[in-house]
Every structure is written in C-alpha cells, then in structure tokens.
Amino acid sequence: EILLQEEYNHYIYKNNITSNRQHKNVMARFAFMVAARELFTTLEIARVTRKNHATVIHATKWHEQNLKYDRAYPRFYQDCLDIMHRLAGDRESPEKKR
C-alpha cells in the first residue's frame, strides 16, 4: 500500500490534480481507482485516495461510460494501468527491489 500511495502522489502531482470536484480531477481520480482494482481492495484504494470505499465502487460502476464519453478519461486510465503494471511487476519479483 505504501508503493501505491507513492505512485498516487506522483500521479496527482504530474497531472496537477487537486482534491476539488472539478470534472477533470474527478475523472483522473476515478481512472486511478479503477486501474488499481486489479491489485488492491476497495478499502486500500480508498485510503490512498482519501475517499471512501463507496466512491471506489462508484468509479468502477461508471468506468465504461467514462471510457466511452469522456475525452480525458482514456488517457488517465492508460497512465494508471501503466502504473499498476509496474506495481504488479514489483509485487511478483521481490528480488527486483534489491
């Protein structure tokens, strides 16, 4: 979960995401939440993003619609998938951390 927190902090900094409810910020957070579901629980994701687990579930529920109809969401989601694939690689092979 510490690695996820570091990645999230870097992601929001890189994309200039703030904690308000501006549409771009919500879509960026939702993309991160959905991508993180591959590796983490709703509770872990909620802690990292400082939201509650219901928000993570809501993000997951609206994922297909966001992919289809939001211009920025697919890029955010792809960035997040790349982050998760990196994290999955770290989880699978502990010798990489040496």
N, C-alpha and C positions, 0 to 999 in steps of 0.2 A: 504493500500500500504506500510505502514511502516513495518508491520509484514512480508510482502513479501520480502522487502529489507533485513531485518534481517536474514530471512531464506536463501535468496540467498547468502548473505555474508558468512554465516556459511557453506553452501553447497560448495561454491568455495574454502573456506579455507580447509575444511575437505578433499576435493578431489584434492587439490593442483592444481586448475585450474587457469591459467593465461589468460591475455587478448590477447595473440597472436593467430595466425591462425593454430596452430598445431592441427592435426586431433582430438586427444583426447579432447582437450579443446573445439573445435567447437561442437563435439558430446555431451559433458557434458552440454554446454550452450543450445544447441538445445533441449535436453531432458527436461531441466528445463522450457524452453519456451512453449513446447507442453503441458506438465503437467499443467502448470499454466493457460492454456486457459480454463480449467474447471471453474475457479473462477474470472479471471481477463481479461481485454481488452488487445488487442494487444499494445495499447499505454502505458498502465500501465506496462506491461511486458517489453516493450522496454525501458522505463525509468529506471526500476530496473536493467536491464542487460546492460545498457548503449549502446544499439543498437537502430536501428530504427524499426518502425512497419513492414516494408517490410521484415526485417530479421526474425521477428517472424512468418510472413506468410510463408516465405521460409522454415523455420524449420518445420512448420506444414505440408507443402506440401510434404516434404521428410521423414516424420515420419515413414510411413510403410516400405519404403526401408531401412531406418536406423535400424529399428527393425529386419528386415529380414537378412541384410547383414553385419552389424557392430557388432563386438564381444563385445565391451564395452557398446554400447548404451542401450541395455535392462536393464542392472544393473543401469545405470544412471537414466533411465526413471522410474524404480521402486522406487528408492530412492526419486525421485521428486514427484511421486504420493503419497508416504507416507507423504511427507511434505505438499502437497496440502490437503490431508485428515485431517491432524492436523489443518491446517488453516481453513478448512471448518467447523470443529468442533468448533473452536473459534468464527467463524462468526455466527453460528447458535444459540449459547447459551452465551449471554453476561454475565450471572451470573457466568460462569466459570472463568472470569477474576478477580473476587474479591478475 
